Amino acid sequence: MKLFLDTADIDEIRIVERWGVLDGVTTNPTLFAKTSGRTYDEVLKEICGITSGPVSAEVVAEDVDGMLKEGRHFAKIADNIVVKVPMSETGLEAISRFAAEGIATNCTLIFSANQGLLAAKAGASLLSPFVGRLDDINEEGMTVIRELSDIIRFHEIDSEVLSASIRHPRHVTDSALAGAHVATLPFKIVQQMVHHPLTDKGIAQFRSDWDAARKALAAKA
Ligand code: E4P
């Protein structure tokens, strides 16, 4: 399963890229709003220079022409830009038009397998069900990931399921087990995945045993 970083924070993206586990990046207007002093274009350009994986740039227009205008503009920023389009009637039309132009899309704000199926049929390369936001309203977000992943594989559809709105490390494991092709994670969750109390304790123990053994050798010399 591929791991994307769900952020527009350049420092976080550089760190995870250095760890060698970064397959792409997703941004959205909320994540962009957390960056300061730069345009969305500037931020996207810098991200695309850090990773060669897909970088999702989200349109805010709600009409087809507006979505097409914004998406075509993003697509010119770098070859690895993927235009993120919300699930809606106009969104489906825009996705279908982008597909005809050879522009890759990520259909966002998916909350049911049927919405995902429609986005795939319209030609979206990435389908983004929001797991955490479904859990927030007492629904089972992972069910959508499992159902949509099964549908995509069963019918050999050329789209990938991207598990989004991930809230904790268990969501990552469950997404992988449910068959998601990609999960997009906030930086904090990637950090949480790295650590385990027994790993940290083990590292400290090995260090102190090593130091004690060297001290004993030095005392004998
Ligand atoms: C990613 O593509 C989504 O925009 C993001 O995961 C949404 O996460 P949130 O529900 O925590 O805002």
Residues whose N, C-alpha, C, O or C-beta is under 5 A from the ligand:
A	BS01	E4P	D6 T26 N28 R133 A164 S165 I166
